[in-house]
Amino acid sequence: MKELDLGKERIPKLIKKFAIPCVISMIVAALYNIVDQIFIGWSEAGAFGNAATNIVYPFTVISLAFALLIGDGSAALFSLSLGAKDKEKTNKSIGNGLVLLLFISIALTILGLLFNKQILKLFGGNPNEVECYQYAKDYLRIICYGLPFYIIGQGLNASIRNDGSPKYAMLATVVGAISNIILDPIFIFVFKMSVKGAAIATIIGQILTFIISILYLMKSKQFKVNKESIKLNKGICFKIVSLGLASLITQLSIVIIIAVANNLVGKYGYMTMASTGVPYGAVIPLAVIGICMKVFGIVVSIVIGVSLGGMPIIGYNMGAGNTKRVKETIKYILITNLIIGFFAFIIFELFPEFIINIFGSGNGTEYMEFADYCLRIFLGGIILTCLIKSMSILLQSMGSSLKSTILALARDVIFFVPSIILIASLSHSVVTMLWSAIIADILAFITGVILLKQEFNQRKVLNY
C-alpha cells in the first residue's frame, strides 16, 4: 500500500486516515436504531413505541454481533496475513468470511421469523402490555426480512477498511443511514405507518449499504474473491472466529445487559415509587433504558471506531515484528479514548434532560425523573467503559483473542449481570439497580489493565 505505508508512515497520520472514516461509519451504523427511536418517540406510538424497539433491539444486536464475529475476524486475519506477505491466506480470509456471513444471515432470518414470540418473551416482551407488545411484534417481523443485507453489509465493512479504503467503508454505511434518516419521517408521519414504517425505512438503508459493500469486492487490489478463496477451509474459519470472538462477545454482552434489565424492570418496575408517589411501572423504564443504551452505543461507537482505526496498523506491524510502532499506536488510541470518555461523562451528568428530550417530550414527571437517574447513574462510569472497550479491541488487534474475549466478557457479563440481579433482588428498586453498571466498570477496568500489561510483557511491546 504505497499511499498508506503502515510500516513507515507517522502513526498519528495513519490513525486519523483510518479512524475518522471508521468513527463516522460506526456512529452512522448506531444511528440506524437511534434514529428510529427518535422519530418513534415523536410519533403517536410515543413511549410505547420506544419500549417496543427496546424489546426488539437485542435481536438486532445479536445479528450485528455475528456480523462482527466474522467481519472483524476476517479483517484481523487479513491484516496479519498482509503483514506476513501470505497472499493465499489474505484472499481466503476475505472469501471464507463472505461465505460464513451468508450462512449466518440466512440462519438468523429463519430463526427470527419462526420464533418471534419466544424472542420477544426472552427480551422482556409482555403480551399483557397489549399496545407495546403489538408494536414490538410488527417491528421484529419486518426487521427480520432485512437481516441478510444488514449482516453481510456490516460484516464486509471492516475488511474494506483494512484493505486501505476507510472512506469507501464509511460511504457504504453513510449512504444507508442517510436513506434511513430521510425515509423514517416519510413512512412514519406521511404514510402513517408508525413503528412499521421505521422498520421498512431501516431495511431500505441496509440494502443500499449491502449493494455498495458487495461492489467493492470487485475492485480491491489487495485481495481476490474467487472460487478458490470461497472454498471453506477449517483452519481459516477457526482463525476468523477466534480473532472475531471478542467482537461477538462485546455485542452479545449488550444483549445480555438489555435482556436482564428488561426482565428485572418487568418484575420490579411496579414496586418502585417515583417522588410523586406513582410507581414507574414497566413501560417507562423499558423506554428510558432503551434510550440510554442507544446513547451509550453512540459513545462506544466512537471509541470502537478509534480503536478499529488502529487495528490495521497494529496487525500489520505485529505481523512484521515492528513492536515500536505497535507501542506508539496503542498509546495514541488509549489517550484519545480517555478524552472521549471524559467529554461524554460531562454531557451525561450536566445535561440529562436535554438528551432525553431529543427522543420526545411531554412524557410526564415519572418518565423524566427516571430518565435523569438512568443517564447520571447507569452511564456514570462511561470514562472507564471507553477504556475497557478500547483495551479489548487492542488485544484483539495484537492477535490475543483469548485475553480480548475475557475482557469483553468481564464488564457486561462477569461483573454486571450478577451485580444488577443481586442489587435488584435486595432493593426491589429499578433505580438502585442502576448502580451495578458503575460497579462493573470499576472491576472490569482493573481486569483490563492486568490483561493488557500481561500481553505487553509477553510480547515485549512496552518496557516496564
N, C-alpha and C positions, 0 to 999 in steps of 0.2 A: 504494500500500500504506500505508494510514493507520496500521495498527498497527505497521508496521516501515518508517519513513521512512528509506530508505537514503541520502538526501542530507542529512539533518539530525540523526538520532539519534546519540548518543555511540558511537564506534567500539567500545570495549570491550564495551558492552552488546549491540551488534549482533553482534559476533563470537561472544559467548557464546550468543546466541539461535540463531545458525546453526551454530556449530561443535560445541557439545555434542551435539545430536542427530546431527550428521554424524559425529562421532567414534564415538559409540555404534553408529551404522549401519555404519561401516567396520570396527570391531572385531568386531561380530557377523557381518558378511559373512566376515571372515577366520576366524571360528570354525567356519564350515561345514566346512572342511578340517581344521583343527587338532583339533576335537572327534572327528572320525572317527579321526584318528591316535592320540589319547589312548586311546579305547576299544579300538581295534585292538591297541595296544601291550599292553593288559592281557588281551587275549583269547588263545586258543590259537595264533593266527596270529603274535603277537609281532613280533619284528624283521623276519621275512619279510613280514608284512602291511604294516608301516610302510615297508619298502623298496618294496613294490609300489605303495603310494599315492604315494610319491615319484616313481615312474616315470610314473604317470598324471597327477600334479599339473600338469606343464607344459601338458598339453592343456586342463585346466580353466582355467589362467591365460590361455591363448590365447583361450578363449571369453569370459572376463572382459575381456580386452584389447579385443576387438571391441565388447563391450557398452559399455565406457567410451569407446571411439573415437567412437561415435555419441551415447551418452548425455551425456558431458561436453561434446562439441562442440555438441550441441543446447542444452544448458543455458547454455553460454557465449554462444552466439548469441542465445538468449532474453533473457539479462540485458542484453547490449549493445543489442538492439532495444528492450527495455523502457525503458532509459535514454534512447534516442533518440526515443521516442514513435512507433515504427514498428509499428503494430498488425498489419498484414498479415504482416510478416516474423516478428513474435512468434508468431503462430499457425502459420506454415509451419515454423518452427524445430522445433516440437514434432511436428507432423503428419508432416513428411518424415522426422524422426528415427525415429518409430514404425515407419514402413514399412521403412526401412533395417534396423532391428533385426530385424524379422520375416524379411526375406530372408536376412540373415546367419545367423540362428539355424538356419534350415532347411538352409542350405548346410553349416554345421559339423556338424550332426547326421548328415547323409548321409555326409560325409567321415569322421567318426569310426567309423561302423558299417561302411563298406566297406573302410577301410584301417587297421583296428585293429592288424594285425601290423606294418605299416610304422611306425605311430605309436609303438608300444612299442619297436621297434628303435631309432628315432631318439632316444628319451629314455633309452636305457640298458638296456632290457629284453633279457635273455639267456635264450633257451629252455633252455639248459643248466642254469640255476638253476630247476629244474622247479617247485618249490613257490612260489617268489616270482613266477615268470612267470605261473602259473595264477591267482594272486590278482590280479595286475595286469590280466590279460585279462578276468576277471569284473567287476572294478571299472569298467574303461573302458566295457565294453559297456552296463552298466546306467546309468552316468552320462550316456551319450550320449542316452538317451531323455528326459532332463530338460533338455537344453540349451536348447530354445526358451523354456521357463519361466524358466530361470536368466538367460539373456541379456536377455530383454525386461524382466524384473523388475529386474535390476541397472541396465539402461540407462535406465529411467524414473526411477530414484531421484534423480539429480542435478536433473532438470527439476522434480520435485516439490519438492525442497529450494529451488531458486532461485525457485520460484513463491511463496515465503513460507510454506511448510508443512514446515519441517525436522522437526517432531515426527511428522508423518504419514509422512515418508520413513523416519524411524527406526522407526516402528511396523511398516511393511511388512517391513523387514529383520529386526527383532527377533522378530516372530511366527514367521517361517520358521526362524530359528536356534534358538529355544526348542523348536520342534517337533522339529528335528533332534537337539537335546541329549536330549530325552525319549525319542525313538524309537530312538536309537542303541543304548543298552543293552538295550532290549527285543528288537530284531531280532538283535543280536549275541550276547547271553547267554541270553535266554529262548528265542528261536526257533532258536538255534544256527546262525545264518546267516553268522557271521564277517564277512569283507570284503564279501560280497554284501549283508548286512543294513545295513552302514554306507552303502553306495551308495543303497539303497532309502530309508533314512531321510533322506538328503540330498535326494533328488528330491522327497519329500513336502513338505519345508520350502520348497523352491524354488517349488513350485506355489502354496503359500499366499502367498508374497511376490508372485508374479505376479498373483494374483487381487486382492490389496489395492491393488497399484500400478495395475492397469487400472481399478479402480473410481474412482480419483482423477481420471482423465481426464474424468469426467462432472460433477465438482463444482468444477473450477477456474474462477475469475472473471478470471484474467489471460490465459488463452488458451483457444481453442476447437479441438477436434479434429473436423473435419467433412470433407465431400467435397472442399472446396476446399483445405483445409490439407494433406490427404494426397496431393494430386497432386504427384508428384515434380518438383522444379524443379532444373535443373542447377546454377544459381548457388547456391541454398540448400544443396544436397547437398555441393557443393565446399567451401563455407564451414564446414559442420558438420564435415566430415572434416578440414579444415585446422586448425580450432580444437581438435579432439579428438585430433589426431595425437600430441601429447605424452603423453596418457594411454595411447594404444595402445603407444607406444614404451616407456613406463615398465613396462608389464606384460610386453611381449614380451621386454624385456631380462631379466626374471626367468626367462622360459622359456629364453633363451639361456644364462644362468648355469647353470641346473639341467641342461640338455642337455649342455653342455660338461663340467661337473663330473661328472655321472653316467658319461659315457663315459670320462673320464680315470680315474675310480675303478675302472671295469671293467678298465682296462689296467694301472694301477699299484698297485691295492689289494693284490695278492698279492706285490708286490715290497717293500712297506713293512712292516717288522717292529715289533711293539709291544715294550714293555720286557720282556715275558715271553718274547720270542723267537719268538712266534707271529705270522704275518702277519695284518694286519687283514682281508684278503680283500675281497670286493665288497659283500656284504650289509650288514656293519657300517657302512662309510662311506656307503652308499646310504641306510640308515635314519637315521643321525645327521645327515647333510647335509640330508635332508628335514625333520627336526625343526627344525634351525637355521633353515632357510628359512621355516618356519611361524612360529617365534618372531620372527624378523626381520620377517615380514609383519605381526605384531601391532603392533610398534613403528611401522613405516612406515604402517600403517593409521591410527594416532593422529595422526601427523604430516600425512598426507594429509587426514584429517578436519578438522584445524585449518585447513589451507591452503584446502581447499574451502569451509570455512565463511566465508572471506573473499572467495571468488570472486564472489558476487552483489554484494557491497559494492564491490569493485574494478571489476567490469564495469559496474555502474550508474553509478558516479562517473566512470569513464573516458568512458562514452558521454555523460555530462552535462558533461564538461570540468572537473570539480572535482578537480584534481590534489592539492590539500592533503589531502583525505580519503583519497586513494589512498596518499599518503606515510604517513599515520598508521596505516592498516590494515596496510601492508607491514611496518613496524617492529614492530608488536604481534605479528604472526604469526611473524616470524623469532625474536624473543626467546622466545616461548612454545615454539617447536620446539627451540630451543637447550637449554632447561631439560629438555624431554622426553628429548632425546638424552643429556644428562648422567646422568640417573637410570637410563636403560637401560644405559649403559656400566657404571655401578657394579654393577648387578644381574648382568650377564653376566660381569664379571671376578671378583666375590666369591662368587657363588652358582651356578656352572655345574652342580654335582651336583644341587642342588635342582630346577633347571629340567628337567634330563634325566630325573629320576626321575618326573616327572609323567606321562611317556609310557611307563611300565612300569619294573619293577625286576627285578633278578636276571638282567641281560643279560651278565654276565661282565666280567672285568678289561679285556680289549681294547676292548670296547664303551665302557665308562666312560672309559677313557683317551683314546680318540679323540674322544669327546663333549666332554671337558674342553678339548682342543686346539681343537676346532671352535668352541665358544662363545667362548673367550677370544681366539682369533686371527681367525677368519673374521668375527666380529662386533665386532672391536676398534675399528673406525673408525665405529661407529654414530652418534657425535655429528656427524661430517661428513656421513654419509649422510642424517641427518634434515634438515640444512640444504640439501643438494643437492636432495632430493625437494621440499622446500618452495619453493626458488627456481624450480624447473621449473614448478610449478603457478602461482606468482605471475606468471611470464612469460606463461603461458597465459591467466591472468585478465586481463592487460593487453592481450590480443589479439595478442601476439607469438608466433605459433605456431612460427615457424622457430627462434628462439632457444630456446624451450621444448623443441622436439624435439631440438636439438643437445645440450642439457644432459641430457635424458633418455637419450640415446644414450651420452653421454660416460663415465659411470661404468661401466655394465654391459656395454657393447659395445666402445667405442673403447679403453678402458683395461683393463678387467677380463679380457676374453677373451684378448687377446694375452699378458697377464701370466701368467695361470694356465696357458696352454698352454706358454709358454716355461719357466716355473719347474718345471712338472711334467716336461717332457721332459728338462730338465737334471739335476734331482734324482732323478727316478723315485720320488718320495715324495708320498703323498697328504696328508701332514702339512705338508711345506714349501710345497706349492702353495696352502695356505690364506692365506699372507701376501699373495697377489695382491689380495685384497679391500681391504686397508689401502692398498696402493699406488694402487689405482683410486680410493679415497675421496679421497686427498690431491690427486691430479691433477684429478679432477672438481670438487672444491670450488674450486680455483683458477680453473678454467674457468667455474664458475657465478658467481663474484664478478665476473669480467670481463664476462660477458654481461649480468648484472643492472645493472652500472654503466653499460654502454653504453646499455641501454634507458632507464635513468633520465635520462641526459644527453640522449638524443634527444627524450624526451617532456618533459624539464624537470620531472620529478616531484620530484627532490631537487636541492638546490643544493650543488654541491661547490666 
